[in-house]
Amino acid sequence: MSSISTHHRFRDPRSTKYDFLASVLVCCPGCEKIAHVVAGPEPAGVHDPDLFAPRRLVCRNCGAAKAWSRGGVALHRDRDEPATDPYFGVRLWLQTETRHGWVWAYNLEHLDLIRRFVQAPLREGIPWHDHGRKMTVVARLPAWMQQAKNRDEVLRAIARIHASLLRS
């Protein structure tokens, strides 16, 4: 048995950012509280769980609701600006700024994946000879988030993001 426990080891699960788009936590454009972007109603007999499936922005606080259907999806963003959701372009709830840049996530599962990667001293990526998915969430993290010298700062940022959920 290895002397390194599984708590200290991270194996890339090969998740891409597309795997976290089923439910996105955003800042409601109406009341500035937490809102959700989720899969919208699908026409009868049609099951389309892909990137371009209809979506709805729903706020339980103020009742705001918006629908998105087959428009543009903006996944690329400026690294120096706050992150937005790809469908409605509203600010993500799960984000905070550090001196190096923004730490952000679409939902808690996405944030947890980033946290597990950052806190692990041993990180196992995808082997170079593997022809599977290469551009995973953790492979695409900015270099400053991957550096051990920034581990504490990134983990503090993630803790601040978690705390923002308790204040909402």
C-alpha positions as CSV (number, residue, x, y, z in Angstrom):
1,M,0.0,0.0,0.0
2,S,1.2,3.5,-0.8
3,S,2.4,5.7,2.0
4,I,0.4,8.6,0.5
5,S,-3.2,8.5,1.5
6,T,-6.0,9.2,-1.0
7,H,-6.7,12.5,0.8
8,H,-3.3,13.8,-0.4
9,R,-3.6,12.4,-3.9
10,F,-5.7,13.8,-6.7
11,R,-6.5,11.9,-9.8
12,D,-7.9,13.9,-12.7
13,P,-11.5,12.6,-13.2
14,R,-11.4,14.0,-16.8
15,S,-14.3,16.4,-16.2
16,T,-14.6,19.3,-18.6
17,K,-16.4,22.6,-18.0
18,Y,-19.4,21.2,-20.0
19,D,-19.9,18.6,-17.2
20,F,-20.8,21.4,-14.8
21,L,-23.4,23.3,-16.9
22,A,-26.5,21.4,-15.8
23,S,-26.9,23.8,-12.8
24,V,-25.1,27.1,-12.6
25,L,-25.3,29.5,-9.6
26,V,-25.6,33.1,-10.6
27,C,-26.3,36.5,-9.2
28,C,-30.0,37.4,-9.9
29,P,-30.1,40.4,-12.3
30,G,-33.3,41.5,-10.4
31,C,-32.5,41.3,-6.7
32,E,-28.7,40.4,-6.6
33,K,-29.4,37.2,-4.6
34,I,-28.5,33.6,-5.6
35,A,-30.4,32.4,-8.7
36,H,-30.0,29.2,-10.7
37,V,-29.6,28.5,-14.4
38,V,-31.0,25.1,-15.0
39,A,-32.2,23.0,-18.0
40,G,-35.4,24.3,-19.3
41,P,-38.5,22.4,-20.3
42,E,-38.0,20.3,-23.3
43,P,-40.6,19.7,-26.1
44,A,-42.5,16.5,-25.7
45,G,-40.5,13.4,-26.7
46,V,-37.3,15.4,-27.1
47,H,-34.4,14.7,-24.7
48,D,-31.5,17.1,-25.5
49,P,-29.0,17.3,-22.5
50,D,-26.3,19.0,-24.5
51,L,-24.7,22.4,-24.4
52,F,-27.4,24.0,-26.5
53,A,-30.4,22.5,-24.7
54,P,-33.0,25.2,-23.5
55,R,-32.1,26.8,-20.1
56,R,-34.0,28.8,-17.5
57,L,-32.7,31.4,-15.1
58,V,-34.8,31.2,-11.9
59,C,-34.6,33.2,-8.7
60,R,-36.4,31.9,-5.6
61,N,-36.0,35.2,-3.8
62,C,-37.7,37.6,-6.2
63,G,-39.4,35.2,-8.6
64,A,-37.4,36.4,-11.7
65,A,-37.4,33.9,-14.5
66,K,-35.9,34.1,-18.0
67,A,-35.7,31.5,-20.7
68,W,-32.9,30.8,-23.1
69,S,-33.3,28.7,-26.2
70,R,-30.8,28.2,-29.0
71,G,-28.9,31.4,-28.7
72,G,-25.2,32.0,-28.5
73,V,-23.2,30.4,-25.7
74,A,-20.2,32.4,-24.4
75,L,-17.8,30.1,-22.7
76,H,-14.7,32.2,-23.3
77,R,-14.1,35.0,-20.9
78,D,-11.5,37.6,-20.0
79,R,-9.3,36.2,-17.2
80,D,-9.1,39.7,-15.6
81,E,-12.9,40.2,-15.4
82,P,-15.5,38.5,-13.2
83,A,-16.9,35.3,-14.7
84,T,-20.4,35.1,-16.2
85,D,-22.7,32.2,-17.0
86,P,-22.5,31.1,-20.7
87,Y,-26.2,31.4,-21.4
88,F,-27.5,34.7,-19.9
89,G,-24.2,36.5,-19.4
90,V,-25.0,37.2,-15.7
91,R,-22.3,37.2,-13.0
92,L,-21.5,33.8,-11.4
93,W,-22.2,33.7,-7.7
94,L,-19.3,31.4,-6.9
95,Q,-16.3,33.6,-7.5
96,T,-13.9,35.9,-5.8
97,E,-10.9,37.9,-6.9
98,T,-7.3,37.3,-5.7
99,R,-4.1,39.2,-6.3
100,H,-3.4,36.7,-9.2
101,G,-6.8,36.6,-10.8
102,W,-10.3,35.3,-10.3
103,V,-11.3,32.0,-8.7
104,W,-14.7,30.9,-10.0
105,A,-16.9,27.9,-10.4
106,Y,-20.3,27.1,-12.1
107,N,-21.6,25.2,-9.1
108,L,-20.5,23.5,-5.8
109,E,-19.4,20.3,-7.6
110,H,-17.1,22.4,-9.8
111,L,-15.8,24.3,-6.8
112,D,-15.2,21.1,-4.9
113,L,-13.2,19.6,-7.8
114,I,-11.0,22.7,-7.9
115,R,-10.6,22.6,-4.1
116,R,-9.6,18.9,-4.1
117,F,-7.0,19.6,-6.9
118,V,-5.5,22.6,-5.2
119,Q,-5.2,21.1,-1.7
120,A,-3.6,17.8,-2.9
121,P,0.2,17.7,-2.7
122,L,0.3,14.8,-5.3
123,R,-1.7,15.5,-8.5
124,E,-2.0,12.8,-11.1
125,G,-2.8,14.1,-14.5
126,I,-3.7,12.3,-17.7
127,P,-0.8,10.3,-19.1
128,W,0.7,11.8,-22.2
129,H,0.0,8.6,-24.2
130,D,-3.7,8.6,-23.3
131,H,-6.0,9.6,-26.1
132,G,-8.9,10.5,-23.8
133,R,-9.9,14.0,-22.9
134,K,-6.9,16.2,-22.5
135,M,-8.4,19.6,-21.8
136,T,-10.1,18.8,-18.5
137,V,-11.1,21.4,-15.9
138,V,-8.0,20.9,-13.8
139,A,-5.7,20.8,-16.9
140,R,-7.0,24.2,-17.9
141,L,-6.7,25.9,-14.5
142,P,-4.4,29.0,-14.7
143,A,-0.7,28.3,-13.9
144,W,-0.9,30.4,-10.7
145,M,-3.7,28.2,-9.3
146,Q,-1.6,25.1,-10.0
147,Q,1.5,26.3,-8.2
148,A,2.1,25.0,-4.6
149,K,3.3,28.4,-3.5
150,N,-0.3,29.8,-4.1
151,R,-2.1,26.8,-2.5
152,D,-3.1,28.7,0.7
153,E,-4.3,31.8,-1.1
154,V,-6.5,29.7,-3.5
155,L,-7.9,27.7,-0.6
156,R,-8.7,30.9,1.3
157,A,-10.5,32.2,-1.8
158,I,-12.5,29.0,-2.0
159,A,-13.4,29.4,1.7
160,R,-14.6,32.9,0.9
161,I,-16.8,31.6,-1.9
162,H,-18.3,29.0,0.4
163,A,-18.9,31.7,3.0
164,S,-20.8,33.8,0.4
165,L,-23.4,31.0,0.3
166,L,-24.0,31.3,4.0
167,R,-24.5,35.1,3.8
168,S,-27.1,34.8,1.0
